[in-house]
Amino acid sequence: MPPDAQIQTENNFLWVNHHFNIKVPIAKHLRVHNESPTRATMSGMRATAARLQGIIADALTAGVQIRACGSRWSFSDIPVVKNGWVVETANLDWTFKVSANDVDLGSGTSADDLYLVQCGTNISKINERLETKSRRRALRTSGASNGQTIAGAIGTGVHGSSIDVGGMESEVAGIQLLTATQNLWIEPARAPVMTANFAAKLGATLVRDNAKFDAAIVSLGALGIVHSVMLRGTGRYLLNSSLLHIPYGQLQGALNMLDFRGSGLPDQTRRPYFFQVILDPHKMDIGYTTVRYKELCPPDYEADYNLKSEAEPGTDLPRLIASAIKMFPDLRDTAASLLIQSELKVRSDRPHEWRLPGETYSFTSAREGIASSGFAVPIAQVTNALDILRAAFQVHRSAPVVFTCRYAQKSPGILSFTRFDPCCVIDIDGIDTPAARKLITLAAARLEAAGMPFTQHWGKMNDLTKARVRQGYAGNVDRWNQVRKLILPDAAERHAFSSPFLDKVGLNA
Ligand SMILES: Cc1cc2nc3c(=O)[nH]c(=O)nc-3n(C[C@H](O)[C@H](O)[C@H](O)COP(=O)(O)OP(=O)(O)OC[C@H]3O[C@@H](n4cnc5c(N)ncnc54)[C@H](O)[C@@H]3O)c2cc1C
């Protein structure tokens, strides 16, 4: 392809992720921009799609592997391939209101509830653009921080904030997928939403197919480049947060059944929107519990996104640990317990302090030296799984980590790691020391040896093997590979969008 002003290319590039724990030499780094960054147009979308397809075609000609990446927030090497090409899509951040004429009449969906978002738009931007006084919409869920891009977030199936909603992929109504020769607008046949004319405006062909959609919404970057996503929003709502110290014994019903009776939560008559318990594996006597309740948002509510601080309590462990390292740089080995003392103090928003999701979930600045892993288990198994993780911790007692339990509903992607109905994700988060790494490895081995049903977050530190992926996803591994062959019929292109990791875990069969 001749030089293109919209593509910044660097050869022989050292690709580094947000937290600096993954450093991989790549042959080419391609940062792609829209033609006119400030003016979002459908003709511009078509031009960028063509540009991305040109890059894929060039990679095929060069015989190299190629991956798209977003904000590089993953702690695993899922967005990168050694000696390959990485296409950074984080600058592709156009968003579009949907016209009623473009919505399929039979879909029963209001155009106001739909929002077309280009792949690199980060979640904070989506919140700020949706939650305005004129638009009055919000995302039903997001991760605990909001700097991921939409394509990256669904790329690994980010979960986090709402106990009654699945991972972020559950909010996707349609997805635009690019391969070297195809520009596809994929929707599930069970819930069609847009017209063929809409797809044509994106230069895409409308595909209504449940299996292709369920494969594409959590693609691990292995199906092509996701160029845009149609999100379903909901009416604006406000959240009120509290952090409480509750005896672990009192939390059993909440942890294993999401039954909050007798749990000591501030309002036992209401189901919380968000429920998270952090445990210190040294003691596990107290659950550092964050709970958020939800209310409808008054129409005249004005957002103030400057409310965010670097150390909002009880939400995002990687971020809190980063701030603990910042505060106590010489005390990295004890930072996890200092974190508990300094950041997890009992607190409550005052009764009148209600905030939009975009005001509640904040951004993070990168900091080196954080370890983060996530194990999803069926909720009935939560305290059993915690017992297993705690026994593993006894082997590596110097690991400066905490355990965090967060909840999500079963998610619709074939490879959604939040696949239990419902699901608890237990994170082992902390300072990245050899003991922390060994603990994460041992935790997976112990869960496996105990016959515990579990999956691991694709975008966090993991020790996934072919056997573990097959055990965790059962027949979905074969389903995924079959659908992948339908979307990418050319074996060379399947190889191009694979990686040693995907080969290793059996996702390039
Ligand atoms: C501070 C912090 C907090 C976090 N909190 C949470 C949390 O609360 N819940 C949770 O589940 N996870 C959490 N994570 C993990 C993180 O959100 C996920 O790993 C997420 O996938 C990262 O999104 P990203 O935009 O950075 O994508 P990347 O990490 O760059 O990529 C992730 C995947 O998406 C693919 N991808 C990216 N863009 C495209 C595209 N345009 N087309 C095709 N494929 C693409 C990549 O190939 C890769 O497979 C957190 C991480 C950090 C650093």
The ligand as an SDF file (V2000), in Angstrom:
LIG
                    3D

 53 58  0  0  0  0  0  0  0  0999 V2000
   -6.7940   -0.5990   35.5860 C   0  0  0  0  0  0  0  0  0  0  0  0
   -7.4730   -1.7920   34.9810 C   0  0  0  0  0  0  0  0  0  0  0  0
   -8.7400   -2.1380   35.4250 C   0  0  0  0  0  0  0  0  0  0  0  0
   -9.3900   -3.2430   34.8700 C   0  0  0  0  0  0  0  0  0  0  0  0
  -10.6400   -3.5550   35.3170 N   0  0  0  0  0  0  0  0  0  0  0  0
  -11.3020   -4.5830   34.7770 C   0  0  0  0  0  0  0  0  0  0  0  0
  -12.6240   -4.9120   35.2010 C   0  0  0  0  0  0  0  0  0  0  0  0
  -13.1950   -4.2450   36.0630 O   0  0  0  0  0  0  0  0  0  0  0  0
  -13.2320   -5.9770   34.6320 N   0  0  0  0  0  0  0  0  0  0  0  0
  -12.6330   -6.7240   33.6720 C   0  0  0  0  0  0  0  0  0  0  0  0
  -13.2420   -7.6800   33.1910 O   0  0  0  0  0  0  0  0  0  0  0  0
  -11.3990   -6.4200   33.2120 N   0  0  0  0  0  0  0  0  0  0  0  0
  -10.7230   -5.3870   33.7470 C   0  0  0  0  0  0  0  0  0  0  0  0
   -9.4620   -5.0860   33.2970 N   0  0  0  0  0  0  0  0  0  0  0  0
   -8.9170   -5.8100   32.1380 C   0  0  0  0  0  0  0  0  0  0  0  0
   -9.1580   -5.0310   30.8150 C   0  0  0  0  0  0  0  0  0  0  0  0
  -10.2720   -4.2070   30.9210 O   0  0  0  0  0  0  0  0  0  0  0  0
   -9.3850   -5.9830   29.6400 C   0  0  0  0  0  0  0  0  0  0  0  0
   -8.2360   -6.7490   29.4450 O   0  0  0  0  0  0  0  0  0  0  0  0
   -9.7940   -5.2800   28.3230 C   0  0  0  0  0  0  0  0  0  0  0  0
   -9.9400   -6.2770   27.3440 O   0  0  0  0  0  0  0  0  0  0  0  0
   -8.7960   -4.2340   27.8440 C   0  0  0  0  0  0  0  0  0  0  0  0
   -9.3650   -3.4580   26.8120 O   0  0  0  0  0  0  0  0  0  0  0  0
   -8.4240   -2.6300   25.8300 P   0  0  0  0  0  0  0  0  0  0  0  0
   -9.2150   -1.6270   25.0760 O   0  0  0  0  0  0  0  0  0  0  0  0
   -7.2600   -2.1190   26.5680 O   0  0  0  0  0  0  0  0  0  0  0  0
   -7.9850   -3.7760   24.8060 O   0  0  0  0  0  0  0  0  0  0  0  0
   -6.5760   -4.5010   24.5990 P   0  0  0  0  0  0  0  0  0  0  0  0
   -6.0730   -4.9540   25.9120 O   0  0  0  0  0  0  0  0  0  0  0  0
   -5.6980   -3.6430   23.7860 O   0  0  0  0  0  0  0  0  0  0  0  0
   -7.0650   -5.7810   23.7520 O   0  0  0  0  0  0  0  0  0  0  0  0
   -7.8990   -6.7530   24.3400 C   0  0  0  0  0  0  0  0  0  0  0  0
   -8.3740   -7.7450   23.2680 C   0  0  0  0  0  0  0  0  0  0  0  0
   -9.2440   -7.0800   22.3640 O   0  0  0  0  0  0  0  0  0  0  0  0
   -8.7480   -7.2300   21.0240 C   0  0  0  0  0  0  0  0  0  0  0  0
   -9.0350   -5.9780   20.2970 N   0  0  0  0  0  0  0  0  0  0  0  0
   -8.8110   -4.7140   20.7020 C   0  0  0  0  0  0  0  0  0  0  0  0
   -9.2400   -3.8590   19.7600 N   0  0  0  0  0  0  0  0  0  0  0  0
   -9.7210   -4.6080   18.7330 C   0  0  0  0  0  0  0  0  0  0  0  0
  -10.3040   -4.3070   17.4720 C   0  0  0  0  0  0  0  0  0  0  0  0
  -10.4930   -3.0550   17.0530 N   0  0  0  0  0  0  0  0  0  0  0  0
  -10.6730   -5.3430   16.6900 N   0  0  0  0  0  0  0  0  0  0  0  0
  -10.5130   -6.6340   17.0820 C   0  0  0  0  0  0  0  0  0  0  0  0
   -9.9730   -6.9670   18.2710 N   0  0  0  0  0  0  0  0  0  0  0  0
   -9.5930   -5.9620   19.0820 C   0  0  0  0  0  0  0  0  0  0  0  0
   -7.2600   -7.4940   21.1730 C   0  0  0  0  0  0  0  0  0  0  0  0
   -6.7380   -8.1860   20.0530 O   0  0  0  0  0  0  0  0  0  0  0  0
   -7.2460   -8.3460   22.4300 C   0  0  0  0  0  0  0  0  0  0  0  0
   -7.5470   -9.6770   22.1070 O   0  0  0  0  0  0  0  0  0  0  0  0
   -8.7620   -3.9970   33.8380 C   0  0  0  0  0  0  0  0  0  0  0  0
   -7.4970   -3.6310   33.3860 C   0  0  0  0  0  0  0  0  0  0  0  0
   -6.8580   -2.5340   33.9470 C   0  0  0  0  0  0  0  0  0  0  0  0
   -5.5070   -2.1360   33.4360 C   0  0  0  0  0  0  0  0  0  0  0  0
  1  2  1  0
  2  3  1  0
  2 52  2  0
  3  4  2  0
  4  5  1  0
  4 50  1  0
  5  6  2  0
  6  7  1  0
  6 13  1  0
  7  8  2  0
  7  9  1  0
  9 10  1  0
 10 11  2  0
 10 12  1  0
 12 13  2  0
 13 14  1  0
 14 15  1  0
 14 50  1  0
 15 16  1  0
 16 17  1  0
 16 18  1  0
 18 19  1  0
 18 20  1  0
 20 21  1  0
 20 22  1  0
 22 23  1  0
 23 24  1  0
 24 25  2  0
 24 26  1  0
 24 27  1  0
 27 28  1  0
 28 29  2  0
 28 30  1  0
 28 31  1  0
 31 32  1  0
 32 33  1  0
 33 34  1  0
 33 48  1  0
 34 35  1  0
 35 36  1  0
 35 46  1  0
 36 37  1  0
 36 45  1  0
 37 38  2  0
 38 39  1  0
 39 40  1  0
 39 45  2  0
 40 41  1  0
 40 42  2  0
 42 43  1  0
 43 44  2  0
 44 45  1  0
 46 47  1  0
 46 48  1  0
 48 49  1  0
 50 51  2  0
 51 52  1  0
 52 53  1  0
M  END
$$$$
